[in-house]
Amino acid sequence: MNQVLAEANRRRTFAIISHPDAGKTTLTEKLLLYGGAIQMAGTVKARRNQRKATSDWMELEKQRGISITSTVLQFDYHGHVLNLLDTPGHDDFSADTYRTLTAADSAVMLIDNASGVETQTKKLFAVCKQRGIPIFTFVNKMDTEGPGPLEILSDLEDSLGIASVPINWPIGQGKEFKGVCDRKTKTVHLFEKEAHGSTRVTANSLSLADPKLKSLLGEVLHTRLLEEMELLDIAGGELDLAQVLAGELTPVFFGSALTNFGVSLFLDEFLRMAPDPTQRLMKMGEAVGINEFSGFVFKIQANMDPSHRDRIAFMRIVTGTFEKDMEVRNQRSEKRLKLTRPQRLFAQERETVETAYPGDIVGLTNPGAFHLGDTVTTDPSITYDEVPEFVPEVFARLVNHDVSRLKHFEKGLTQLSQEGLVQLFWDVRSARKEPILGAIGRLQFEVVQYRMQVEYGVKTSVEPLPYEVIRWLDGEKSEIDGIYWGETAFRMNDHFGNPVALMNSEWNCDYLDRNNPKVNFLKSPSASFTALAKSAVT
């Protein structure tokens, strides 16, 4: 077999999506634990307390007890190479999560047994559905009380509109949770708690028909398990892997990440069913061979290592073999680049990459050479359009309180906006061209303020703006300059110099649109604007 194809077949590149506080970081740590990537899972406490997690590297994340940046974690497991994209759990950071999903071949959807399908999960599921990403569901926290597995399956179909098929079945829940039963093999896996909250499987997993099972479970749980397994055999759907890979059916697993109930069983089945990178290529319909190198930049992160103050561009390899010091072409800038310092990242840790294959994520040191969405390739005929632009929903003015550090202020603004953390606009009414930030959620402003102080040494304040609607303006300059905005709207420019308007309501937007028929009020930049943005080099 071709070496590139063989290496691609070994790889699984996936993201974990969930509502905040569903246990995503805990599940991530347990997967790393089983893969031997870490020796001990981090201590996870209640949301209101400080939380330390292997995959959370930013100090603010540790203070707030939430994941607010995406990280890349690679580890080996049973002959496979797993690339785990750990995404932000907070709903204010959905844009970063959406971009990260473009690099994933599949997604693990984490559902809280007590809460069912929640708001952020619905948003992220919609993105996966739109992209046709296969989804594998892990119902977490079965050691807490909830509506029950049948209700959870019904909630998946009612809330998300996706069919589901349980691969295993929980034995009890809350304090009665004893383990899971594999539907295919009819094998019951029971668990025992050990010190420090870890668990182990009992010496012998039992057949569902084993007479000893009744005494181990108790008559009530044993009877209920037999009845539910019989019901599933009669009314439950069958696993159709083709439907799973098409994103039309989700396999469902039950367990508890905190206590390790069912995690290894889930991981083994996930590796068997999840798509490898070659299936992504077929789905994209690219007429390019597996051996020609290509990839795209889906994330940029500044100052991951405070001692180096560098910027890393995260590149997902789509085809071919990546080699250190190879020469490639950036399709946006049309420049040839030599990749001399490629890195493999594991949260904050990093090591030099000599070779990498489809599905792998490589960190490229980025002195301004890479932008979000860039295609990096040895073949000038290949261009990917994988990373979307997002329209901001909240806005704020960023005020610099130390004019002596203006250069640091401007550098921080540029780098953070290049990351996609916020979008940058300029108030044309001000002689100083004051910066205005646009974001998906307000927590992003807090992160900007924090990082400006810690990483760039600039003290700032954030002044929220009472505007809810943004439109790009397309028309003659004289027509745009002649618009009377009043007190409920104003004109600004985006970071590429395109005219933009902020308005306080949809009604106000419709009014201005009707009264200025020679100007188009666009919900996103026009094709000409987009071309300008892609050609701009900052």
Phi and psi in degrees as a GROMACS rama.xvg file:
@    title "Ramachandran Plot"
@    xaxis  label "Phi"
@    yaxis  label "Psi"
@TYPE xy
-51.9343  134.874  ASN-2
-61.5263  -41.6335  GLN-3
-61.8915  -43.5738  VAL-4
-66.0033  -40.4004  LEU-5
-63.1105  -42.9095  ALA-6
-68.4483  -37.8906  GLU-7
-63.5935  -38.8336  ALA-8
-65.362  -23.7409  ASN-9
-79.6837  -15.0439  ARG-10
-97.8657  145.726  ARG-11
-132.525  118.587  ARG-12
-114.695  115.12  THR-13
-144.85  159.183  PHE-14
-117.931  156.379  ALA-15
-108.845  124.576  ILE-16
-117.645  145.651  ILE-17
-169.838  169.077  SER-18
-77.1757  152.813  HIS-19
-54.0041  141.665  PRO-20
72.0192  20.4121  ASP-21
-88.1097  -5.91395  ALA-22
102.568  23.4181  GLY-23
-64.4634  -46.6508  LYS-24
-64.8617  -37.0449  THR-25
-64.1049  -45.0652  THR-26
-62.135  -41.9258  LEU-27
-56.8501  -46.3268  THR-28
-63.8286  -39.0727  GLU-29
-69.1052  -35.1242  LYS-30
-63.2596  -41.1627  LEU-31
-64.9647  -36.2099  LEU-32
-63.6702  -45.4473  LEU-33
-66.9951  -31.9616  TYR-34
-80.2659  -3.56938  GLY-35
76.9937  11.9114  GLY-36
-76.7032  -26.1145  ALA-37
-133.335  158.71  ILE-38
-96.0357  -23.6501  GLN-39
-149.163  132.388  MET-40
-67.6247  150.363  ALA-41
-66.1586  160.142  GLY-42
-79.9984  124.126  THR-43
-116.052  120.794  VAL-44
-113.487  -176.64  LYS-45
-61.2183  156.161  ALA-46
-56.69  -34.1163  ARG-47
-74.7424  -12.65  ARG-48
-103.061  168.222  ASN-49
-64.5158  142.473  GLN-50
-127.202  134.01  ARG-51
-110.204  127.327  LYS-52
-139.689  140.994  ALA-53
-55.3996  -38.7677  THR-54
-86.8578  -5.91284  SER-55
-97.0407  116.531  ASP-56
-109.932  -26.058  TRP-57
-78.0156  136.588  MET-58
-56.9372  -37.6686  GLU-59
-63.0459  -33.0565  LEU-60
-63.1849  -40.7498  GLU-61
-67.1803  -37.2283  LYS-62
-68.8052  -41.3613  GLN-63
-86.4091  -16.3498  ARG-64
70.5337  30.3489  GLY-65
-139.513  155.746  ILE-66
-89.5464  124.198  SER-67
-126.492  7.47387  ILE-68
-135.749  154.727  THR-69
-86.17  138.475  SER-70
-126.546  163.205  THR-71
-116.634  130.103  VAL-72
-130.021  117.816  LEU-73
-113.161  134.265  GLN-74
-154.786  159.988  PHE-75
-95.8178  147.117  ASP-76
-155.887  115.65  TYR-77
50.271  47.3024  HIS-78
83.8147  -1.58755  GLY-79
-105.886  155.324  HIS-80
-108.311  118.443  VAL-81
-103.961  127.351  LEU-82
-108.944  104.174  ASN-83
-100.843  120.518  LEU-84
-97.5446  103.776  LEU-85
-86.7562  110.381  ASP-86
-95.6406  159.709  THR-87
-60.046  140.159  PRO-88
-92.4819  -19.5067  GLY-89
-76.9532  136.066  HIS-90
-67.5077  -17.9022  ASP-91
-69.4444  -14.1229  ASP-92
-112.959  33.1031  PHE-93
-64.0796  -32.4735  SER-94
-62.0959  -43.4684  ALA-95
-64.4902  -38.3923  ASP-96
-65.1675  -44.0147  THR-97
-59.3101  -43.3168  TYR-98
-65.4493  -39.3815  ARG-99
-63.2526  -35.1655  THR-100
-63.3299  -22.9141  LEU-101
-66.5416  -21.7169  THR-102
-91.5892  -7.5472  ALA-103
-93.6457  144.247  ALA-104
-90.7615  -19.6307  ASP-105
-156.088  169.728  SER-106
-136.048  142.337  ALA-107
-101.199  116.578  VAL-108
-96.0806  117.238  MET-109
-95.5204  123.602  LEU-110
-115.255  131.947  ILE-111
-79.0373  120.98  ASP-112
-55.8343  -35.4122  ASN-113
-77.7273  -27.1674  ALA-114
-109.506  -19.6406  SER-115
71.093  -154.396  GLY-116
-75.4541  123.575  VAL-117
-113.826  174.333  GLU-118
-56.0176  -52.689  THR-119
-64.1168  -34.6782  GLN-120
-61.2799  -40.5217  THR-121
-61.8729  -42.7935  LYS-122
-63.2619  -46.1279  LYS-123
-71.1833  -34.9786  LEU-124
-61.5406  -40.1764  PHE-125
-60.7361  -38.0675  ALA-126
-66.8255  -44.1763  VAL-127
-61.7193  -42.0061  CYS-128
-62.912  -42.8548  LYS-129
-62.421  -36.0486  GLN-130
-90.046  -3.75512  ARG-131
69.9221  30.0115  GLY-132
-81.1546  125.647  ILE-133
-60.0294  138.836  PRO-134
-121.061  129.157  ILE-135
-113.872  126.251  PHE-136
-102.319  130.694  THR-137
-117.882  113.311  PHE-138
-85.0349  109.701  VAL-139
-93.7056  166.836  ASN-140
61.8708  41.2472  LYS-141
-68.3657  -12.7409  MET-142
-84.4122  10.4782  ASP-143
-118.827  158.307  THR-144
-71.9348  143.265  GLU-145
-153.94  -175.087  GLY-146
-70.4947  -15.2372  PRO-147
107.734  154.685  GLY-148
-63.9555  -36.3634  PRO-149
-63.8035  -40.4164  LEU-150
-68.0766  -35.9601  GLU-151
-62.9977  -44.1579  ILE-152
-62.993  -40.1133  LEU-153
-65.6494  -38.1961  SER-154
-64.2386  -38.7597  ASP-155
-59.3691  -44.7543  LEU-156
-71.6143  -42.4716  GLU-157
-70.5226  -42.0419  ASP-158
-84.1554  -33.8508  SER-159
-112.062  -16.2521  LEU-160
70.8698  28.2528  GLY-161
-119.745  138.534  ILE-162
-72.4626  151.934  ALA-163
-135.309  153.383  SER-164
-138.85  119.674  VAL-165
-72.0685  130.477  PRO-166
-88.6419  -38.9645  ILE-167
-127.835  173.481  ASN-168
-135.867  132.973  TRP-169
-73.3797  144.937  PRO-170
-101.951  97.4678  ILE-171
76.2814  -179.662  GLY-172
-153.558  170.532  GLN-173
62.3622  -137.433  GLY-174
-66.6053  -20.0884  LYS-175
-89.4683  -1.14404  GLU-176
-65.8227  118.766  PHE-177
-110.231  -19.9858  LYS-178
153.493  -156.023  GLY-179
-137.228  158.345  VAL-180
-118.1  124.092  CYS-181
-73.5576  121.576  ASP-182
-67.9208  -36.9718  ARG-183
-71.8755  -46.3384  LYS-184
-93.7678  -9.54315  THR-185
56.8361  38.6656  LYS-186
-104.937  132.108  THR-187
-98.2089  125.789  VAL-188
-108.966  114.361  HIS-189
-103.103  151.237  LEU-190
-125.92  149.451  PHE-191
-125.056  140.061  GLU-192
-79.1805  143.322  LYS-193
-123.149  -173.02  GLU-194
-61.9322  151.587  ALA-195
64.8867  21.6026  HIS-196
78.8892  2.29932  GLY-197
-79.5209  170.189  SER-198
-139.77  168.299  THR-199
-145.056  154.576  ARG-200
-75.5816  142.665  VAL-201
-60.0419  159.61  THR-202
-51.7139  -38.2782  ALA-203
-130.072  121.833  ASN-204
-72.4165  141.378  SER-205
-107.936  150.332  LEU-206
-70.8102  148.688  SER-207
-59.6216  -26.8465  LEU-208
-88.36  -2.49069  ALA-209
-64.9337  127.2  ASP-210
-64.8649  -20.5536  PRO-211
-72.8988  -17.2235  LYS-212
-62.8619  -36.5584  LEU-213
-61.9974  -41.6076  LYS-214
-71.2369  -29.4709  SER-215
-75.3145  -35.5853  LEU-216
-92.1795  -27.4643  LEU-217
92.9627  152.635  GLY-218
-62.482  -40.6296  GLU-219
-64.8787  -51.8563  VAL-220
-65.2208  -39.1931  LEU-221
-63.4214  -46.0179  HIS-222
-63.1048  -43.4808  THR-223
-62.7637  -41.7276  ARG-224
-61.6237  -45.5592  LEU-225
-62.4857  -41.4003  LEU-226
-65.5512  -43.7148  GLU-227
-68.6945  -38.1279  GLU-228
-65.6792  -37.0968  MET-229
-66.2894  -41.8307  GLU-230
-62.0218  -41.8188  LEU-231
-65.1881  -37.7418  LEU-232
-64.7799  -31.5743  ASP-233
-85.2509  -48.0658  ILE-234
-108.031  -15.9615  ALA-235
-74.0736  150.406  GLY-236
-75.5197  165.703  GLY-237
-97.5863  150.226  GLU-238
-73.6791  120.783  LEU-239
-119.336  103.423  ASP-240
-62.7078  -32.1227  LEU-241
-63.6033  -40.0446  ALA-242
-67.4899  -37.086  GLN-243
-61.8387  -48.2091  VAL-244
-68.1073  -22.44  LEU-245
-86.5165  -1.09209  ALA-246
76.8232  19.2114  GLY-247
-101.983  -11.7202  GLU-248
-142.621  134.464  LEU-249
-114.016  123.082  THR-250
-70.0429  139.154  PRO-251
-118.016  132.237  VAL-252
-122.113  148.481  PHE-253
-118.295  145.64  PHE-254
174.542  -163.077  GLY-255
-143.269  113.768  SER-256
-66.5962  -37.0943  ALA-257
-63.6736  -36.6907  LEU-258
-107.173  7.92564  THR-259
71.7244  9.83847  ASN-260
-66.5734  112.002  PHE-261
83.496  0.389866  GLY-262
-69.863  -46.9125  VAL-263
-66.7007  -36.1284  SER-264
-64.1329  -40.1539  LEU-265
-63.3279  -46.5143  PHE-266
-61.6262  -41.9451  LEU-267
-62.0861  -44.547  ASP-268
-71.5641  -36.475  GLU-269
-59.9276  -44.6836  PHE-270
-62.8875  -33.3462  LEU-271
-70.9114  -35.4844  ARG-272
-99.3882  -28.8498  MET-273
-67.5458  148.16  ALA-274
-73.7553  150.009  PRO-275
-95.7603  172.248  ASP-276
-60.6339  -24.8325  PRO-277
-68.2052  -29.6835  THR-278
-70.7893  -30.9434  GLN-279
-62.8821  -41.9085  ARG-280
-62.8346  -41.8626  LEU-281
-64.4997  -38.3817  MET-282
-67.2074  -34.8306  LYS-283
-72.5354  -18.7829  MET-284
70.8052  25.3541  GLY-285
-75.9281  131.819  GLU-286
-88.2506  55.4612  ALA-287
-130.657  140.911  VAL-288
-70.3033  156.193  GLY-289
-67.4939  -19.5401  ILE-290
-87.7845  -18.7374  ASN-291
-79.2549  126.762  GLU-292
-71.8649  134.4  PHE-293
-159.598  154.066  SER-294
-166.322  174.566  GLY-295
-140.275  151.212  PHE-296
-88.7175  120.661  VAL-297
-112.986  -8.30517  PHE-298
-156.006  142.778  LYS-299
-128.55  132.3  ILE-300
-132.955  126.006  GLN-301
-94.9465  147.934  ALA-302
59.5538  36.8898  ASN-303
-63.5595  -33.6657  MET-304
-112.412  103.367  ASP-305
-56.8344  -26.8412  PRO-306
-75.3822  -19.3081  SER-307
-107.838  -24.4936  HIS-308
53.9317  43.2994  ARG-309
-100.681  176.607  ASP-310
-122.861  134.583  ARG-311
-114.846  129.253  ILE-312
-99.1545  121.512  ALA-313
-86.6849  120.014  PHE-314
-113.893  127.196  MET-315
-88.7843  122.723  ARG-316
-79.4788  127.058  ILE-317
-99.2916  -46.3347  VAL-318
-139.219  160.517  THR-319
77.9879  -177.324  GLY-320
-105.503  128.067  THR-321
-89.7968  133.492  PHE-322
-131.782  140.162  GLU-323
-56.8863  138.28  LYS-324
73.3795  9.42375  ASP-325
-71.0917  153.496  MET-326
-99.6729  131.276  GLU-327
-133.222  173.588  VAL-328
-117.353  132.105  ARG-329
-89.0526  113.711  ASN-330
-65.6486  -31.3158  GLN-331
-68.666  -51.8466  ARG-332
-85.6009  -13.5412  SER-333
62.0566  27.3475  GLU-334
-104.353  148.008  LYS-335
-88.7274  135.624  ARG-336
-132.781  143.911  LEU-337
-103.956  122.03  LYS-338
-89.501  88.3421  LEU-339
-90.0394  -21.5992  THR-340
-129.981  55.6256  ARG-341
-70.7358  145.811  PRO-342
-134.722  147.424  GLN-343
-102.296  129.266  ARG-344
-110.413  140.438  LEU-345
-132.028  90.5037  PHE-346
56.2868  -118.867  ALA-347
-82.7879  -21.7151  GLN-348
-76.9907  149.844  GLU-349
-149.014  151.33  ARG-350
-143.413  155.28  GLU-351
-69.2519  136.688  THR-352
-97.8317  126.109  VAL-353
-90.8231  -45.1776  GLU-354
-142.064  153.226  THR-355
-152.678  162.519  ALA-356
-132.762  172.915  TYR-357
-52.182  133.792  PRO-358
99.9177  -24.1155  GLY-359
-75.5281  155.873  ASP-360
-112.307  124.826  ILE-361
-117.045  135.781  VAL-362
-91.016  123.395  GLY-363
-107.518  125.789  LEU-364
-62.2418  128.251  THR-365
-120.172  91.2083  ASN-366
-84.7122  42.8486  PRO-367
90.7519  4.01968  GLY-368
-80.4446  -22.6963  ALA-369
-120.555  142.348  PHE-370
-120.423  162.421  HIS-371
-56.1102  131.858  LEU-372
90.5645  -4.61675  GLY-373
-62.4495  138.907  ASP-374
-93.0891  128.195  THR-375
-117.348  123.087  VAL-376
-158.117  163.074  THR-377
-97.3543  -5.04756  THR-378
-116.248  109.964  ASP-379
-65.2984  -8.27627  PRO-380
-85.6869  -8.01623  SER-381
-98.6157  125.632  ILE-382
-141.191  128.969  THR-383
-103.739  145.381  TYR-384
-125.207  66.8267  ASP-385
-99.309  -27.6483  GLU-386
-100.234  115.735  VAL-387
-82.7548  159.658  PRO-388
-94.0627  146.642  GLU-389
-120.695  138.654  PHE-390
-83.7667  124.5  VAL-391
-65.6953  152.879  PRO-392
-114.985  -21.6654  GLU-393
-130.737  153.939  VAL-394
-138.774  149.961  PHE-395
-156.226  152.163  ALA-396
-92.4765  133.24  ARG-397
-102.928  120.979  LEU-398
-108.518  127.545  VAL-399
-87.1858  124.402  ASN-400
-97.2419  5.54479  HIS-401
-139.403  92.2647  ASP-402
-65.7089  -20.3511  VAL-403
-70.6008  -15.1033  SER-404
-112.637  37.7129  ARG-405
-61.7456  -39.9516  LEU-406
-64.3995  -39.6368  LYS-407
-66.815  -37.2815  HIS-408
-61.6338  -46.9027  PHE-409
-68.1709  -38.3022  GLU-410
-63.9954  -44.34  LYS-411
-61.9714  -44.3093  GLY-412
-58.3271  -47.237  LEU-413
-62.6684  -47.3942  THR-414
-68.3893  -40.5469  GLN-415
-69.0281  -33.7889  LEU-416
-72.8514  -33.7367  SER-417
-65.5819  -28.3358  GLN-418
-67.5832  -21.8394  GLU-419
87.4987  7.18407  GLY-420
-62.2307  -42.7084  LEU-421
-140.343  163.185  VAL-422
-101.781  144.305  GLN-423
-108.265  130.928  LEU-424
-130.245  164.145  PHE-425
-130.068  131.063  TRP-426
-78.4101  108.157  ASP-427
-74.1461  -11.7505  VAL-428
-75.0008  -21.1129  ARG-429
-95.3693  135.732  SER-430
-64.473  -26.7454  ALA-431
-87.3229  -3.22942  ARG-432
49.9286  66.9094  LYS-433
-67.7473  137.761  GLU-434
-76.0008  140.008  PRO-435
-121.259  132.679  ILE-436
-100.685  138.861  LEU-437
-118.83  137.159  GLY-438
-146.856  168.551  ALA-439
-77.1691  -37.2053  ILE-440
-142.703  156.722  GLY-441
-69.7631  -23.6128  ARG-442
-60.7452  -27.0446  LEU-443
-62.8629  -33.137  GLN-444
-65.202  -39.0143  PHE-445
-64.1525  -38.5767  GLU-446
-67.3907  -41.4251  VAL-447
-58.358  -48.5696  VAL-448
-60.3567  -43.4365  GLN-449
-64.0164  -47.1643  TYR-450
-71.6646  -31.9633  ARG-451
-61.2135  -38.1151  MET-452
-75.6944  -47.6403  GLN-453
-75.5613  -41.3829  VAL-454
-94.5166  -25.6977  GLU-455
-121.326  -1.56316  TYR-456
67.426  29.468  GLY-457
-119.21  123.68  VAL-458
-86.8699  127.433  LYS-459
-132.255  168.287  THR-460
-132.047  154.428  SER-461
-113.64  125.861  VAL-462
-112.222  103.199  GLU-463
-59.0359  141.954  PRO-464
-107.637  141.996  LEU-465
-85.7123  42.8193  PRO-466
-115.627  143.446  TYR-467
-120.346  -15.2099  GLU-468
-123.767  133.75  VAL-469
-124.472  139.212  ILE-470
-139.439  138.596  ARG-471
-85.8847  139.907  TRP-472
-103.301  125.741  LEU-473
-122.555  116.433  ASP-474
168.572  -176.871  GLY-475
-64.0494  143.297  GLU-476
-59.0963  -39.4979  LYS-477
-64.2565  -36.016  SER-478
-68.8259  -41.9478  GLU-479
-67.1024  -42.3684  ILE-480
-66.22  -22.8568  ASP-481
-88.4997  0.407744  GLY-482
-72.8438  133.503  ILE-483
-93.3955  119.292  TYR-484
-91.5465  -24.3663  TRP-485
70.8571  -155.953  GLY-486
-99.2031  -6.40065  GLU-487
-106.644  9.03248  THR-488
-158.176  160.133  ALA-489
-157.565  160.581  PHE-490
-95.8535  141.859  ARG-491
-147.852  177.441  MET-492
-116.586  146.446  ASN-493
-80.0844  -177.35  ASP-494
-67.4951  -14.481  HIS-495
-102.261  7.42491  PHE-496
87.9167  5.86445  GLY-497
-77.6387  139.12  ASN-498
-70.9645  134.889  PRO-499
-137.17  150.299  VAL-500
-124.098  140.617  ALA-501
-110.157  133.321  LEU-502
-133.638  155.146  MET-503
-86.5312  -6.45254  ASN-504
-163.31  161.918  SER-505
-64.8589  -34.9939  GLU-506
-61.5276  -45.4812  TRP-507
-62.7599  -38.2251  ASN-508
-63.317  -45.9402  CYS-509
-62.297  -38  ASP-510
-63.1314  -47.5792  TYR-511
-66.1436  -37.1286  LEU-512
-63.2445  -43.8152  ASP-513
-66.218  -36.4478  ARG-514
-87.862  -0.480167  ASN-515
-134.219  69.6748  ASN-516
-65.4258  -17.0545  PRO-517
-90.9701  2.7988  LYS-518
-120.966  130.414  VAL-519
-91.0432  128.179  ASN-520
-97.0446  102.156  PHE-521
-99.998  140.424  LEU-522
-75.3558  -16.6365  LYS-523
-147.701  162.742  SER-524
-57.4932  143.591  PRO-525
-70.5861  173.342  SER-526
-59.3604  -38.793  ALA-527
-68.0646  -37.4803  SER-528
-63.4816  -44.4772  PHE-529
-61.7641  -40.6317  THR-530
-62.2992  -40.3499  ALA-531
-63.183  -43.3785  LEU-532
-63.1228  -41.7897  ALA-533
-70.0771  -27.4684  LYS-534
-87.1761  -17.25  SER-535
-70.3215  139.462  ALA-536
-122.743  117.719  VAL-537
